[in-house]
Amino acid sequence: MIQHFTQHQNSGWILRSAVYLLGFYSLSCAFAYLTIAGSVQIFHRLTGDLDENIELAQGNAGVALLLGILMLSITMLIKSPLVALFEALIPYPDLSYGVF
């Protein structure tokens, strides 16, 4: 009998969790894509006459390495603020049931 009432009160938590998971995953992917694409565009403007797309098509490993390092460093820079943002947005449940 107790299981019936507890299951009824918590119905829909799996769907709600899936919606939160998909929402935050989509938001983080979009934020990461926009940040990395923006930093690559700024890099393209700063390099001036160097056309990175042509250099990459010709197999220039130096340009590929430089762009890879740029993307990794931007990813490491946005990780902490992104985690802090999501920790502020995610509503964590209150798990204190009068134990303490």
One Martini backbone bead per residue (centre of mass of N, CA, C, O) as a GRO file, in nm:
protein
  100
    1MET     BB    1   0.057   0.063  -0.021
    2ILE     BB    2   0.301   0.258   0.002
    3GLN     BB    3   0.405   0.222  -0.287
    4HIS     BB    4   0.163   0.345  -0.431
    5PHE     BB    5   0.189   0.637  -0.314
    6THR     BB    6   0.488   0.693  -0.394
    7GLN     BB    7   0.449   0.649  -0.700
    8HIS     BB    8   0.227   0.863  -0.743
    9GLN     BB    9   0.396   1.117  -0.649
   10ASN     BB   10   0.650   1.033  -0.863
   11SER     BB   11   0.522   1.082  -1.121
   12GLY     BB   12   0.727   1.186  -1.399
   13TRP     BB   13   1.041   1.199  -1.334
   14ILE     BB   14   1.161   1.080  -1.591
   15LEU     BB   15   1.055   1.288  -1.792
   16ARG     BB   16   1.171   1.538  -1.647
   17SER     BB   17   1.466   1.445  -1.663
   18ALA     BB   18   1.481   1.424  -1.974
   19VAL     BB   19   1.417   1.720  -2.031
   20TYR     BB   20   1.656   1.839  -1.878
   21LEU     BB   21   1.878   1.689  -2.026
   22LEU     BB   22   1.812   1.790  -2.315
   23GLY     BB   23   1.818   2.092  -2.255
   24PHE     BB   24   2.111   2.114  -2.140
   25TYR     BB   25   2.252   1.981  -2.377
   26SER     BB   26   2.160   2.180  -2.595
   27LEU     BB   27   2.267   2.436  -2.457
   28SER     BB   28   2.567   2.349  -2.442
   29CYS     BB   29   2.612   2.300  -2.745
   30ALA     BB   30   2.536   2.583  -2.842
   31PHE     BB   31   2.740   2.741  -2.670
   32ALA     BB   32   2.995   2.598  -2.773
   33TYR     BB   33   2.961   2.654  -3.073
   34LEU     BB   34   2.950   2.965  -3.059
   35THR     BB   35   3.222   3.006  -2.920
   36ILE     BB   36   3.408   2.857  -3.122
   37ALA     BB   37   3.315   3.001  -3.381
   38GLY     BB   38   3.389   3.286  -3.282
   39SER     BB   39   3.694   3.231  -3.234
   40VAL     BB   40   3.759   3.150  -3.526
   41GLN     BB   41   3.670   3.415  -3.656
   42ILE     BB   42   3.873   3.591  -3.506
   43PHE     BB   43   4.121   3.440  -3.610
   44HIS     BB   44   4.073   3.501  -3.912
   45ARG     BB   45   4.097   3.814  -3.878
   46LEU     BB   46   4.389   3.818  -3.744
   47THR     BB   47   4.553   3.672  -3.990
   48GLY     BB   48   4.441   3.778  -4.264
   49ASP     BB   49   4.596   3.636  -4.545
   50LEU     BB   50   4.531   3.373  -4.412
   51ASP     BB   51   4.394   3.071  -4.543
   52GLU     BB   52   4.285   2.806  -4.368
   53ASN     BB   53   4.121   2.632  -4.568
   54ILE     BB   54   4.345   2.596  -4.777
   55GLU     BB   55   4.561   2.482  -4.586
   56LEU     BB   56   4.393   2.235  -4.501
   57ALA     BB   57   4.356   2.118  -4.793
   58GLN     BB   58   4.685   2.097  -4.825
   59GLY     BB   59   4.797   1.978  -4.534
   60ASN     BB   60   4.851   2.178  -4.301
   61ALA     BB   61   4.956   2.104  -3.983
   62GLY     BB   62   4.997   2.378  -3.839
   63VAL     BB   63   4.708   2.486  -3.870
   64ALA     BB   64   4.566   2.248  -3.738
   65LEU     BB   65   4.708   2.272  -3.464
   66LEU     BB   66   4.624   2.563  -3.402
   67LEU     BB   67   4.314   2.515  -3.412
   68GLY     BB   68   4.307   2.291  -3.199
   69ILE     BB   69   4.422   2.459  -2.966
   70LEU     BB   70   4.205   2.675  -2.971
   71MET     BB   71   3.964   2.487  -2.909
   72LEU     BB   72   4.070   2.369  -2.640
   73SER     BB   73   4.110   2.639  -2.487
   74ILE     BB   74   3.817   2.737  -2.506
   75THR     BB   75   3.695   2.493  -2.364
   76MET     BB   76   3.848   2.536  -2.093
   77LEU     BB   77   3.734   2.829  -2.043
   78ILE     BB   78   3.408   2.747  -2.054
   79LYS     BB   79   3.359   2.529  -1.837
   80SER     BB   80   3.318   2.675  -1.562
   81PRO     BB   81   3.085   2.872  -1.639
   82LEU     BB   82   2.893   2.649  -1.738
   83VAL     BB   83   2.869   2.492  -1.474
   84ALA     BB   84   2.768   2.731  -1.302
   85LEU     BB   85   2.512   2.783  -1.465
   86PHE     BB   86   2.381   2.497  -1.432
   87GLU     BB   87   2.380   2.497  -1.119
   88ALA     BB   88   2.180   2.745  -1.111
   89LEU     BB   89   1.940   2.610  -1.294
   90ILE     BB   90   1.922   2.356  -1.135
   91PRO     BB   91   1.672   2.186  -0.957
   92TYR     BB   92   1.729   2.077  -0.656
   93PRO     BB   93   1.638   1.862  -0.433
   94ASP     BB   94   1.504   1.809  -0.120
   95LEU     BB   95   1.666   1.561   0.107
   96SER     BB   96   1.538   1.652   0.374
   97TYR     BB   97   1.372   1.425   0.623
   98GLY     BB   98   1.451   1.496   0.931
   99VAL     BB   99   1.734   1.377   1.019
  100PHE     BB  100   1.891   1.668   1.106
   0.00000   0.00000   0.00000
